[in-house]
Amino acid sequence: MAKRNLYRLLARLIPEGGSLLDLACGDGTFLREAVQAGAGRVVGVELAEEKVLRCVAAGLPVYQGDITEGLADYPDGVFDCVSLIRTVELLARPEPVLREMLRVGRTVLITFVNLGHWRNRLRFLFGGRVPGTIPDGLDGFPTGLSYSSFRRYCRKEGIAILRLIPFPPHPLAGILPGLFARELVVLLAKDGVPEREGKEVDGRVKRKGEPRPSPEEKRRF
């Protein structure tokens, strides 16, 4: 249920009718959720052959590939959004992957576990240090990401944070996400808000010219 709620939240951050490339897409669950939420063209990349075959059998355009080897087959800015869900902290070298995502996508959508959550801080205090972290960078294995370290990395690389949403919702996470957000949903862009992006409306990305949702539509979120 928690994963389904996460996918629904992520799908609302994709512009209506926009194109999506989902990396490490697994069995294609998020691709299906994005289509149901109004996304246009969707494409997936997955390394595991059995998962690729499962997606293809279900009619999803998913291709086998290793995302750590780059996205050379795709030209610059070809997708409205490129997503990487619950995977970035598992990569030995996530920075090249993020650079490629920002190259081929107008926006980038990622999630990661916040190691700065207060429970994790207590575990680190009494149980040892965070493995695999490098100051002002993301490289390491496993990659230890926190709210503050990720914001510092984005400032260093000139990456704009368009949305930052704690998951699951917590009354204090919106005030102090570094301490109370267990997981973070982050929408990024390389040079600020892309042309096709508009303002935020009720947790969604609203495109220019799109009408504000009615009260009935708001209740669905």
BALUM-300446 format. One record per residue: y, z, x of N, C-alpha, C, CB in turn. Coordinates in steps of 0.2 Angstrom, whole numbers, padded with zeros to 4 digits, always signed. Glycine has a CB too. Example, Ala and Ser with C-alpha at 12.3 -4.5 7.8 and 13.67 -1.06 7.14 Angstrom:
BEGIN
-0028+0039+0066-0022+0039+0062-0016+0039+0066-0022+0045+0057-0011+0035+0064-0005+0036+0068+0000+0039+0064-0003+0029+0070
This chain:
BEGIN
-0006+0000+0004+0000+0000+0000+0006+0000+0004+0000+0006-0005+0006+0004+0010+0012+0004+0014+0013-0002+0017+0011+0010+0020+0008-0006+0020+0009-0012+0023+0012-0017+0018+0002-0015+0026+0009-0017+0011+0012-0022+0006+0019-0020+0005+0008-0021+0000+0021-0014+0005+0028-0013+0004+0033-0015+0009+0029-0005+0003+0030-0015+0016+0033-0017+0021+0034-0025+0021+0030-0015+0028+0029-0028+0019+0029-0036+0018+0034-0038+0013+0022-0038+0017+0035-0034+0008+0039-0036+0002+0047-0035+0005+0038-0031-0004+0048-0029+0009+0054-0028+0012+0056-0034+0016+0055-0021+0015+0052-0036+0021+0053-0041+0025+0054-0048+0022+0047-0042+0030+0050-0049+0017+0051-0056+0013+0058-0056+0010+0046-0056+0008+0061-0051+0008+0068-0051+0005+0073-0052+0010+0069-0045+0002+0072-0052+0017+0077-0053+0022+0077-0061+0024+0075-0049+0028+0072-0065+0021+0072-0072+0023+0076-0075+0017+0065-0074+0023+0081-0080+0020+0085-0083+0015+0081-0087+0010+0090-0088+0018+0083-0087+0003+0079-0091-0002+0079-0098+0000+0083-0090-0009+0073-0101+0000+0072-0108+0002+0072-0109+0009+0077-0112-0001+0073-0104+0013+0073-0105+0021+0066-0105+0024+0076-0099+0024+0066-0108+0030+0060-0109+0033+0058-0103+0038+0060-0115+0038+0051-0102+0038+0049-0096+0042+0043-0098+0047+0046-0091+0037+0044-0095+0053+0038-0096+0058+0036-0088+0059+0040-0099+0064+0030-0087+0057+0027-0080+0058+0022-0080+0064+0024-0078+0051+0024-0076+0069+0020-0076+0075+0015-0070+0074+0024-0075+0081+0009-0071+0077+0003-0067+0077+0003-0065+0069+0005-0060+0081+0002-0070+0065+0002-0070+0058-0005-0067+0055+0003-0076+0055-0010-0065+0059-0016-0062+0056-0019-0067+0051-0014-0056+0053-0020-0063+0045-0024-0067+0039-0019-0070+0035-0028-0062+0036-0012-0071+0037-0008-0074+0033-0005-0071+0027-0011-0080+0030-0006-0064+0026-0003-0060+0021+0004-0061+0020-0006-0053+0021+0008-0060+0026+0015-0060+0025+0018-0067+0024+0018-0058+0032+0014-0072+0026+0016-0079+0024+0016-0080+0016+0012-0084+0027+0011-0077+0013+0010-0078+0006+0015-0074+0003+0003-0076+0004+0017-0068+0005+0022-0064+0002+0029-0067+0003+0022-0057+0006+0030-0070+0008+0037-0074+0009+0037-0080+0004+0037-0076+0016+0032-0083+0003+0032-0089-0001+0033-0086-0009+0026-0093-0001+0030-0081-0010+0031-0078-0017+0038-0076-0018+0026-0072-0018+0041-0073-0012+0048-0071-0013+0054-0076-0013+0050-0066-0007+0051-0083-0012+0056-0088-0012+0057-0092-0006+0062-0086-0015+0054-0091+0000+0054-0094+0006+0052-0102+0005+0050-0091+0012+0055-0106+0009+0053-0113+0008+0047-0115+0013+0059-0118+0010+0048-0119+0018+0042-0120+0023+0040-0114+0027+0044-0126+0027+0034-0113+0027+0031-0107+0031+0026-0110+0036+0029-0102+0026+0026-0107+0042+0021-0109+0047+0019-0103+0050+0024-0114+0052+0013-0102+0052+0010-0097+0056+0007-0099+0062+0005-0093+0052+0007-0094+0067+0004-0095+0074-0001-0089+0075+0009-0096+0080-0007-0090+0076-0012-0084+0077-0017-0086+0083-0016-0083+0071-0018-0081+0087-0023-0082+0093-0030-0082+0090-0022-0077+0098-0032-0077+0086-0039-0077+0084-0041-0082+0080-0040-0070+0080-0047-0086+0082-0049-0092+0079-0051-0090+0072-0055-0095+0083-0055-0085+0071-0058-0083+0064-0052-0082+0059-0062-0077+0064-0047-0079+0061-0041-0078+0057-0037-0085+0055-0036-0073+0060-0037-0089+0060-0034-0096+0059-0038-0100+0054-0033-0100+0066-0045-0100+0054-0049-0103+0050-0048-0100+0043-0056-0103+0052-0048-0094+0042-0047-0090+0036-0040-0093+0032-0047-0083+0037-0035-0093+0036-0028-0095+0034-0029-0103+0031-0023-0094+0039-0032-0107+0036-0032-0114+0034-0036-0115+0028-0035-0118+0040-0042-0111+0027-0046-0112+0021-0042-0110+0015-0052-0107+0022-0037-0105+0016-0033-0103+0010-0027-0107+0009-0030-0096+0011-0026-0113+0013-0021-0118+0012-0015-0116+0015-0020-0118+0004-0015-0112+0020-0009-0110+0024-0008-0114+0030-0009-0102+0026-0003-0116+0032-0002-0120+0038-0001-0116+0044+0005-0125+0038-0007-0114+0047-0007-0109+0053-0011-0113+0059-0011-0102+0051-0008-0112+0064-0010-0115+0070-0012-0110+0076-0005-0120+0073-0018-0111+0079-0020-0107+0085-0016-0108+0091-0027-0108+0086-0013-0102+0093-0009-0102+0099-0008-0095+0102-0003-0106+0098-0006-0095+0108-0004-0089+0112+0003-0088+0112-0008-0088+0119+0006-0084+0109+0014-0083+0108+0017-0081+0115+0016-0078+0103+0013-0078+0119+0015-0076+0126+0016-0082+0131+0011-0071+0129+0013-0088+0129+0014-0094+0133+0020-0098+0131+0008-0098+0132+0024-0096+0126+0030-0099+0124+0029-0103+0117+0033-0104+0129+0035-0106+0115+0035-0110+0109+0038-0117+0110+0039-0106+0103+0035-0120+0116+0038-0126+0118+0037-0132+0113+0034-0128+0125+0033-0131+0108+0032-0137+0103+0037-0137+0098+0025-0136+0100+0041-0132+0098+0047-0131+0093+0054-0132+0096+0046-0125+0089+0058-0137+0093+0065-0137+0096+0069-0132+0094+0068-0144+0093+0075-0131+0097+0080-0126+0096+0082-0126+0088+0086-0127+0100+0082-0120+0086+0085-0119+0079+0081-0122+0073+0092-0121+0079+0075-0123+0074+0071-0127+0069+0069-0123+0063+0065-0130+0072+0069-0116+0064+0067-0112+0058+0073-0107+0057+0061-0107+0060+0074-0106+0050+0079-0101+0048+0077-0094+0050+0079-0101+0040+0070-0092+0051+0068-0086+0053+0062-0086+0057+0068-0081+0047+0061-0082+0062+0055-0082+0066+0053-0074+0066+0055-0084+0073+0047-0072+0064+0045-0065+0063+0039-0064+0067+0043-0064+0056+0040-0057+0069+0034-0054+0073+0033-0047+0071+0036-0054+0081+0028-0046+0067+0027-0040+0063+0022-0035+0067+0025-0041+0056+0024-0029+0068+0020-0024+0071+0016-0027+0077+0015-0021+0066+0019-0030+0082+0016-0033+0087+0020-0033+0094+0015-0041+0086+0027-0033+0093+0031-0033+0099+0029-0027+0104+0038-0033+0098+0027-0021+0102+0026-0016+0106+0019-0016+0109+0027-0009+0103+0015-0021+0107+0008-0022+0110+0009-0027+0116+0004-0025+0105+0014-0031+0117+0015-0036+0122+0016-0033+0129+0020-0041+0120+0013-0036+0134+0015-0033+0140+0022-0035+0143+0009-0036+0145+0024-0041+0141+0030-0044+0142+0034-0047+0136+0030-0049+0148+0037-0042+0132+0040-0045+0126+0046-0049+0126+0041-0039+0121+0050-0048+0132+0057-0051+0132+0056-0058+0132+0060-0048+0139+0052-0062+0136+0051-0069+0135+0050-0071+0128+0046-0072+0140+0045-0068+0125+0044-0069+0118+0050-0069+0114+0038-0065+0115+0054-0064+0114+0060-0063+0110+0065-0068+0112+0063-0056+0111+0065-0070+0118+0070-0076+0120+0068-0082+0116+0070-0077+0127+0061-0084+0116+0059-0090+0113+0060-0090+0106+0052-0091+0115+0059-0084+0103+0060-0083+0095+0067-0084+0094+0058-0076+0093+0072-0082+0098+0079-0083+0097+0081-0090+0098+0083-0078+0101+0077-0093+0102+0079-0101+0103+0077-0105+0097+0075-0103+0109+0071-0104+0094+0069-0108+0089+0071-0106+0082+0061-0109+0089+0073-0100+0081+0075-0097+0075+0082-0096+0074+0071-0091+0073+0085-0097+0069+0092-0095+0068+0093-0087+0067+0095-0098+0061+0087-0084+0065+0087-0077+0065+0080-0075+0067+0088-0074+0058+0079-0069+0069+0073-0066+0071+0071-0059+0068+0072-0065+0079+0065-0059+0065+0064-0053+0061+0058-0049+0065+0062-0054+0054+0059-0043+0067+0053-0039+0070+0053-0032+0067+0055-0039+0078+0047-0029+0069+0047-0022+0067+0043-0019+0073+0042-0021+0061+0045-0012+0074+0042-0008+0079+0042-0001+0078+0045-0010+0086+0037+0003+0081+0037+0010+0080+0042+0013+0084+0030+0013+0082+0046+0017+0081+0051+0021+0085+0049+0027+0089+0057+0023+0080+0048+0026+0095+0046+0032+0099+0051+0037+0100+0044+0029+0106+0057+0036+0097+0062+0042+0098+0061+0046+0092+0068+0039+0098+0057+0045+0087+0056+0049+0081+0054+0056+0083+0050+0047+0077+0057+0061+0080+0057+0068+0082+0050+0071+0083+0060+0073+0077+0045+0068+0079+0038+0070+0081+0035+0068+0087+0033+0068+0075+0037+0061+0089+0035+0059+0095+0039+0062+0101+0037+0051+0096+0045+0064+0100+0048+0068+0105+0045+0075+0107+0056+0069+0103+0042+0078+0102+0039+0084+0103+0032+0083+0107+0037+0088+0096+0029+0077+0105+0023+0075+0108+0024+0074+0116+0019+0069+0105+0029+0070+0117+0031+0069+0124+0033+0075+0128+0037+0064+0124+0037+0080+0124+0039+0086+0128+0033+0090+0130+0043+0090+0123+0028+0090+0125+0022+0095+0127+0016+0091+0130+0021+0099+0121+0016+0085+0129+0010+0081+0131+0011+0076+0137+0007+0078+0125+0017+0075+0139+0018+0070+0144+0023+0065+0143+0011+0067+0146+0024+0060+0147+0029+0055+0147+0027+0049+0143+0032+0053+0154+0032+0045+0141+0031+0039+0138+0028+0033+0143+0037+0036+0134+0022+0030+0142+0020+0026+0146+0023+0019+0146+0012+0025+0145+0024+0015+0152+0026+0008+0152+0033+0007+0150+0021+0005+0147+0037+0011+0151+0044+0010+0149+0049+0008+0155+0047+0015+0145+0053+0004+0155+0058+0002+0160+0065+0003+0157+0056-0005+0163+0069+0006+0161+0076+0007+0158+0080+0001+0157+0080+0011+0163+0083+0000+0152+0087-0006+0150+0083-0012+0149+0092-0007+0155+0076-0012+0148+0072-0017+0147+0067-0016+0142+0069-0020+0154+0063-0021+0140+0057-0020+0136+0051-0020+0139+0058-0025+0130+0050-0023+0145+0044-0024+0148+0040-0018+0150+0045-0029+0154+0033-0019+0149+0029-0013+0151+0023-0014+0147+0032-0006+0149+0018-0010+0148+0011-0010+0144+0008-0003+0143+0007-0015+0147+0008-0001+0137+0011-0004+0131+0019-0003+0131+0008-0001+0125+0022-0007+0128+0030-0006+0128+0032-0001+0123+0033-0013+0125+0035+0004+0126+0038+0010+0122+0045+0008+0120+0038+0016+0126+0046+0007+0113+0052+0006+0110+0055+0011+0106+0052-0001+0106+0062+0013+0107+0065+0018+0103+0071+0014+0100+0067+0024+0107+0074+0018+0095+0080+0015+0092+0086+0014+0097+0083+0020+0087+0087+0019+0102+0092+0019+0106+0091+0014+0112+0093+0025+0110+0084+0013+0114+0083+0009+0120+0083+0001+0117+0076+0010+0122+0081+0000+0111+0082-0007+0108+0089-0009+0107+0078-0007+0102+0093-0004+0105+0100-0006+0104+0104-0007+0111+0104+0000+0100+0102-0004+0116+0104-0005+0123+0102-0011+0125+0102+0001+0127+0096-0013+0124+0093-0020+0126+0097-0025+0123+0086-0020+0125+0098-0025+0116+0102-0030+0113+0109-0031+0115+0102-0029+0105+0112-0025+0117+0119-0026+0119+0119-0029+0126+0122-0019+0120+0114-0028+0130+0114-0031+0137+0113-0038+0136+0108-0028+0141+0109-0041+0131+0107-0048+0131+0111-0052+0126+0100-0048+0128+0116-0048+0123+0121-0052+0119+0117-0054+0112+0123-0058+0122+0113-0050+0110+0109-0051+0104+0112-0047+0098+0102-0049+0104+0114-0050+0092+0117-0047+0087+0112-0044+0082+0122-0051+0083+0113-0037+0080+0108-0034+0075+0112-0035+0069+0107-0027+0077+0109-0039+0064+0111-0041+0058+0109-0035+0053+0109-0048+0055+0103-0033+0053+0101-0028+0049+0096-0023+0053+0097-0031+0043+0096-0017+0051+0092-0012+0054+0090-0007+0049+0095-0008+0061+0084-0007+0047+0081-0003+0041+0076+0001+0043+0079-0008+0036+0076+0008+0042+0071+0012+0043+0065+0011+0038+0073+0020+0043+0059+0012+0040+0053+0011+0036+0048+0016+0038+0050+0004+0036+0045+0020+0033+0047+0020+0026+0053+0024+0025+0041+0024+0022+0056+0023+0019+0063+0026+0018+0063+0033+0019+0065+0024+0011+0068+0036+0022+0069+0043+0023+0076+0045+0022+0066+0046+0030+0077+0050+0018+0085+0052+0017+0089+0053+0023+0085+0058+0012+0086+0055+0028+0090+0056+0034+0089+0050+0039+0087+0062+0038+0085+0046+0038+0084+0040+0043+0090+0036+0043+0078+0036+0041+0093+0035+0037+0099+0031+0037+0105+0034+0041+0101+0029+0030+0105+0040+0042+0110+0044+0045+0109+0044+0053+0112+0051+0042+0103+0046+0054+0100+0047+0061+0094+0043+0062+0100+0055+0063+0094+0037+0062+0088+0033+0063+0084+0034+0069+0089+0026+0062+0088+0036+0075+0084+0037+0081+0080+0043+0081+0089+0039+0086+0081+0048+0076+0077+0054+0076+0072+0054+0070+0082+0060+0075+0074+0051+0064+0070+0051+0058+0067+0045+0056+0074+0054+0053+0068+0039+0059+0065+0033+0057+0058+0032+0061+0069+0027+0059+0053+0032+0057+0046+0031+0060+0045+0024+0063+0040+0033+0055+0047+0019+0059+0047+0012+0061+0053+0009+0059+0041+0009+0057+0055+0004+0063+0061+0000+0062+0060-0007+0060+0066+0001+0068+0064-0009+0055+0064-0017+0053+0071-0019+0056+0063-0018+0045+0070-0024+0060+0077-0027+0063+0077-0034+0062+0077-0025+0071+0083-0036+0060+0085-0043+0059+0090-0045+0064+0087-0045+0052+0088-0050+0069+0092-0052+0074+0095-0059+0074+0088-0051+0081+0100-0060+0078+0103-0067+0079+0106-0067+0086+0108-0069+0074+0106-0073+0089+0108-0073+0096+0116-0073+0097+0106-0079+0100+0119-0076+0092+0126-0076+0093+0130-0074+0086+0129-0083+0095+0128-0069+0084+0131-0067+0077+0128-0070+0071+0138-0068+0077+0131-0069+0066+0128-0071+0059+0127-0079+0059+0132-0069+0053+0121-0082+0058+0121-0089+0058+0124-0092+0052+0113-0091+0057+0126-0098+0052+0129-0102+0047+0126-0101+0040+0130-0109+0048+0120-0101+0040+0116-0101+0033+0116-0094+0030+0109-0104+0034+0118-0089+0034+0117-0082+0032+0123-0080+0028+0115-0077+0038+0122-0076+0023+0128-0073+0020+0128-0066+0020+0128-0075+0012+0131-0062+0015+0131-0055+0015+0125-0052+0013+0137-0053+0011+0124-0045+0014+0119-0042+0011+0120-0040+0004+0117-0035+0016+0115-0041+0000+0116-0038-0007+0109-0035-0009+0117-0044-0012+0110-0028-0010+0104-0024-0012+0098-0025-0008+0102-0026-0019+0099-0025-0001+0094-0025+0004+0091-0032+0005+0088-0021+0001+0094-0037+0002+0092-0044+0003+0097-0048+0007+0091-0048-0003+0095-0054+0010+0100-0058+0013+0103-0063+0008+0097-0061+0020+0109-0063+0007+0112-0067+0002+0115-0073+0005+0117-0063-0003+0113-0079+0003+0116-0085+0006+0122-0087+0002+0111-0091+0005+0127-0090+0006+0133-0092+0003+0132-0096-0003+0137-0096+0008+0136-0094-0009+0135-0098-0015+0130-0095-0020+0134-0105-0014+0126-0091-0017+0120-0088-0021+0123-0083-0026+0115-0085-0017+0122-0083-0032+0125-0078-0037+0122-0071-0035+0124-0080-0044+0126-0066-0037+0124-0059-0036+0119-0058-0041+0130-0054-0037+0113-0054-0039+0108-0053-0044+0110-0049-0050+0102-0049-0040+0107-0050-0056+0109-0046-0062+0106-0039-0061+0106-0050-0068+0108-0035-0066+0105-0028-0066+0098-0028-0067+0108-0024-0071+0095-0033-0071+0088-0033-0071+0084-0035-0065+0086-0038-0077+0087-0040-0061+0085-0042-0055+0085-0036-0050+0088-0048-0052+0090-0032-0050+0091-0027-0045+0086-0022-0046+0098-0023-0046+0084-0021-0052+0078-0016-0054+0072-0018-0051+0078-0014-0061+0071-0024-0049+0064-0026-0046+0064-0024-0039+0064-0034-0047+0069-0023-0036+0069-0021-0029+0070-0013-0028+0075-0024-0025
